[in-house]
Amino acid sequence: MRKDSTVLTAQLPPDHAGTDARDLAGLDDGQLLAIVRSLPPGSKDRAGACELLVYRHRNLVWACVQRYRRSPEPAEDLMQVGYIGLLKAINNFDPALGGSLAAYAQPCIYGEIKRHFRDKRWQVHVERSVQELVLEVREASTELAQQLGQMPAEVTLARHLGVSDHELADARRAELVLQPRSLDAPLADQPDTARLADVLGEDDPQLERTLDLQALATHWGELPRREQRILLMRFYGDMTQAEIGRHFGISQMQVSRLLAHALGHLRQRLLGPSPQRGGGPSAARFPDPAAGFRP
């Protein structure tokens, strides 16, 4: 971040901040603002007046930064961002319109800090409304914790903010991307420790099979009892068609036809009518009864 020289010296008292600030120290805010508005940007008196105004309102910047004290951003960096917002307010404030500089500067400081989070901190694109809700959730969590004596439940927090549970959940997930962790990051500050990538889950190859079996069980009862037994003997008992035929006292051809009928019925129920053979990965889950069967 580029740090404006006026911002960097704003934390020093007037008698150390420079000759211009010391000479202007006897003026009130209105007189200093008049100098700011009347002199060109390159004027030393103007720069000194801005510096003195920033110093006088440094506590306002600090108060605005406190709202974000639970954020991952260092407070010192947010102070610098806040000073930039204060300088913009000083340059744009018109005393003739009424009001005080502090009242005008506060939303400017907040806006600058929010812009910093929006443009600098988010590692992935997050909608602006969600970004702002993340900040509101932090502030409301602290406020409610002080009132209740414990961290508020999600339902309580959502009701306090006037948002839905879904919107609150989105804000919670979005907050995680403010500080993404590297997959190569160690799990502990110890040598030879496991990496984060080592403990992340992966696709379970049995999950797809479980889903297929569940879908099959839904229509299993639609088959005649004999066809159910033939399928079990063929695919779970690993029996040949000839062995199955001898068990039931029927020919191998009849066994083949019964297998074809049972598999065709299940295929139609699970994949839809008239599936194209080899037309997709799902079709491959149900074998062709005429292929690969041992006589």
Buried (B, 14 or more C-beta within 10 A) or exposed (E): EEEBEBBEBBEBEBEEBBEBBBEBBEBEBEEBBBBBBEBEEEBEBBBBBBBBBBBBBBEBBEBBBEBBEEBEBEBEBBBBBBBBBBBBBBBEBEBEEEEEBBEBBBEBBBBBBBEBBEEEBBEEEBEEEBBBBBBBBBBBBBEBEEEEEEEBEEEEBBEBBEBEEEBBEBBBEBBEBBEEEEEEEBEEEEEEEEEEEEEEEEEEEEEEEEEBEEBBEEEBEEBEEEBBBBBEBBEEEEBBBBBBBBBBEBEBEBBBEBBEBBBEBBBEBBBEEEBEEEEEEEBEBBEBBEEEBEE
